[in-house]
Amino acid sequence: LRKNEKGECNAFALSRKVARGGLLCDDPGLGKTITVLSLLLQTMGLQTKKQHKHDSKIATNDEDIFDAYWKEEMTHCFRRPALNKLLMTLIRECKQEHDSSYFMYPVDPLRDQCEDYMEVIESPMCFNDILAKIGSDPNYGSSFKEFHLDVALIFWNARAYNPEDHFIYKAATRLDAEFEELVQEFKKKYVKSAKKSFSSSCAKPNSSVAAIFERQKRQRLLESLIPSSSSLLVVPTTLENHWEEQINMHIDFSYCTSKIPIIFHYLPQHARDPSYHAPGCLSMIDVFDLLELKSSKTHC
C-alpha cells in the first residue's frame, strides 16, 4: 500500500466503537480494491456500537454554550448592565415580599442584635456589596459563576445563621429558589442568542462557541449510528461483477466465520431496509439503487 493508504488503514483501526465509512477515490490500478478488502478482513465480525453521551469526551450541553458565549462575547460594557438588570429583578421580588431589608445591606451585629454573627459567618455578603462590585470592578462577572455564587452566598449565610423556623431562613429559601429560576431564564436567553449567531462555524472560525456547536453536531451523528457487525459496499453497477470476482479471489470466508457470508444485491423492487444487514455478512448495493431507495423513503 502507498503511504497515504497505510495512513487510512491505521486511522480506521484506531476507533472501532463507532461505524466508519468513506469514499476511496484514486486512479485505476493503484490498489483501491485490495485496500478495501484488507479493511473488510481486519474488521470482520467486529460489532460497532452507538457512542452514548456519558461515554463521549465531546458531549456538550446548553450550560457549556452559555459559559463559552458569556466569556467570549460579553465584554464589560455588555456584562455590567446585564448583571445589574438580573440582580435588580431579584431585588424587586424581595421588595414585593417585604424581604429586601434582610438582604439589601450588610448585617450590623449591634443593630441587628446578632453579636456572634461574624463568628458564625466567615464571608458576609449582601445585595449592595454585589451592586458595588458590578459598578466598580470591570473584571467582575467575567465568569458568570462568580456572580451566581455571590448571590447564592447571601441566602446561604441567612440559612447558616438562623434556625429553620425563623422568618429570615424561610425568606432566604424562597428567594434562593426564585433566583435560580431567574438564572435559568437568563441563561436560556443568551443560549438562544448564541445559537442564532454561532450555529455555523464559518461565522467565527476561531470561536469556542462555534466549536461547541460543531461538537454537538458530531455527537448527534455518533448517536444516530446503527450498531452492526456487517460490511456494506456501495459500488457502481458496472463494477459489481468485478467486486464479486475480487472478493471470491482474495477472501477466504472460512477463515473469518463458519457461516458462508452472502453477497446481497439490494434492488429497489424487493430490497429490505439497507440500514439492516445480517450479522457477519458482506452486503453490496449499487450506488444508484441506494439513491433510489433513499428517495423513495423520503417521499413516503
N, C-alpha and C positions, 0 to 999 in steps of 0.2 A: 504493500500500500504506500501511497505517497504520504508525505509528512502531514499535509492538511487532512487527509483521510484518517490517518492514525489518530490525529487530534480529536476528530469527530468521534471515533470509537471510544477513546479514553473518556471524553466528556459524557458519552452515553452511559458508560459503566459507573460513573461516579454517583448517580442518583437513580435508583430503581424503585423508589417508593411511589413515584407518580408516573403516569403514562407519558411516553415520549413519542414524538412524531416529527416529520420534517420532509423537506424536499432535497433530494440528492441530484444535482444537475452538473453535468460536465460533458466534454466532448466524447464521442463514441470511442470505445476500446480502451478506456482508462481505468476500468475496474469498478464501476458502479455496482454491477450485479454481484460480484464477489464480496464487495464491502457490505451490501445489504444482507446477503446470505450469512456472512460472518456474524453480523448483529443478531440475526434470527437464531443462529445456533447458540450464541452467547446468552441470549435471554429466553430461550425455550423453556417453558414450564414455570417461569417466574411470575408471581402474582403481583400485579400493580394494586395500589390501594389509594383511596382518597386521603388527602392531607387535611387533617382537622385543624381547627383554629388553635387548640391548645398545644398541638404538636409543632405548629409553624412559628418560625422566628420572625416572620414578616406580618403576623396578624396585627391589625390596627383597628381603632375604633374612633368614635367622634371625639373622645377625650384627647386622643393624640392629635387630631386635626386642630382642635381648639388651642391646645398648648403651642403647637408649631405656628399657627396663624397669629396668636397673641404675641409671641416673642419676635416673629419675623415682621409683622405688618403694623403692630400697634406701637408707634413711637410715642414719646411723652405727650406731644400735643394732642394725640387722639386718646391715649390711655387715661390721662388726667380727668377729662370730662366724663369718660365712660365709667370710671370707678366712682367718681363723685356722684353721678346720677344714680348708680346702683345703691350706694350707701344711703343717699337721701331718700330713696324709695323705702328702704328698711326703716329709716328714722320716722318717716310719715306713718308707717304701720305702727311703730311704737307709740306715737302721739295719739293715734286713734284708739289705742288700747290703754292710754294714760300710763304707759310704762317707760316713757322716754327719760324721765328724770333719774331712773335707776342706772341707766347705761350711757347717758349722754356725757356725763362729766366724771372726772377721776373721783374715786372713793376717798373721802376725808375721814380717817379713823375717829377723830374727835367729834366732828359734826354729825357723822352718821352713827355714832355710838358703837363702833366696832374696833376697839383699841388693838385687838390682836390681828387685824386684817393683814398687815404687812408680814406678819409671821407665818400666816397660812398661805397667802398668795404671793408667789415669787415674782410674777410678771403681770402687774396690773395693766389694764387696757380699757379704753372707753371710746365712744364714737368720736369725740373731739380730738383724741390722740391720732386716730386714723385720718380724719379730715386734715389735720395739720401735716401729716406725712405726705398725703396726696398733694397738698398745696406747696410744700417746701422742698421735697426731695424728688428730683427729676427721674431718679432711678427706681423709686418706689413703685411696686406693682409690675416691674418688667417681667416678673414671674407672677402670674395671677394667683398662684398658690400662696404667695406671701400675704397678699391682701385677704384672701379667703381665711387663712389661719388666724390673722389678727382679729377679724370679726368673730370667728368661732371662739377665740380666746376670751372675749368679753363674756359670752354665755357660759363657757366652761368655768371661769372664775366664780361667776354667780352661783353656779351649782356646787362648786367645790366648797364654798364658804357657808352657804345657807342650807338648812335641813330641807328634806324633800317636801314637807308640808308648808314651807314658807312661801309667801306670795311672790317673792323675788325669784325663788327657784322655779316656780311654776311659770312665771313670765319669761324667764330665760329659756326654758324648754320650748315654750310656744313660739317665741321669736326665732329661736335657732332653727326650728322646722320651717318657718316661713322664709327665713334667709336662704336655706338650702333650695327651696322651691324657686326663689328669685334667681339664684345662681344657675340652676338648670335652664331656666328660660333665657337667661343672659347668654349662656354658652350656646344654646341652640341657635340664637340669633347670629352669632359670629361664625358658627359652623356653617350655617346656611350661606353667609356671605363668602366664606372660604370656598365652598363647593361651587358657587356661582363664578368666582374669579379664577380659581385654580384647578378646575376639573380637568384641564388639559395641561400636560407637562410642557408643551411648547409655549404656554403663556409666560412662564418663567422657568427656563431650563434648569437653573441652579436653585430653585425654590425647594425648601424642605417640605412645604405644604403640598406642592405638586408631586413630590416624590412619594408622599404618603398615599395620594390618590392612585398613583401607578402601582404601589404595593397592594392596595386594595383590589385593583383590577386583576392583578396576578393571583391574589388569594381566591377571588371568586372563580377564576379559571381552574385553579387547582381543585377547588371543592366541587366543581361540576364534572370532573373527570369520572369516567365509568370504570370500575375495577375490572380487570380482565387478565387472563393468562394466555390469550391467543395473540396472533400477529395478523395484521391486515395490510395488504399491499394494494395500492391504488395505481393502476398502470393503464396506458392507452390500449385500445383493442388490438392494435397491430402488434403489440409486444406480449400478448397473453401467452401465445404458444412458445415464444422464446423463454419466458419466465418459467413455464412448466418444464420445459426441457432442461433449463439450468438447475432448477430445484431438484428434479429427479436425478440429474447427473452428479450434483455436488453434495447433496444432503442424504445421509443415511438415517432415516427417521427411526429405525430400530434402535439406534444409539440414544435417541432423545426420549423415546417413550415406547412402551409395549403396545400401545394402540397405534393403528395406522392412521395418521392425520389425513384429512380430506381437504382437497383444494376446492373451495366453494366459488362458483361463478354467480355472483349476485346479479340477477336480471330484474328490471323493473316490474315485469308482469307477475313474477312469482317470488320475488325476493322477500326475505324476512328483514326485520329492522337491522340495518348494518351496524348499529351500536352494540348488537349482541353477537358474540362469537362463541362457539363451543370451546370448552376448556382445552387448552393444549393444541388447538388446531391452527392451521395456517389458512387464512381466508384471502381471496383475491377478488377485487371488483374493478370493473372498467371505470375509468375516470368519468366518462360521460353518463354511465348508468348511475354513478354516485350522485352526480349533479342533478339527474332527473329525479332520483329518489328524494333528494333534499327539497327540490322544488315542489314535488307532489305533497310532501308532508307540510310544507309551508302554506299551501293553499287549502289544506284540509281544515 
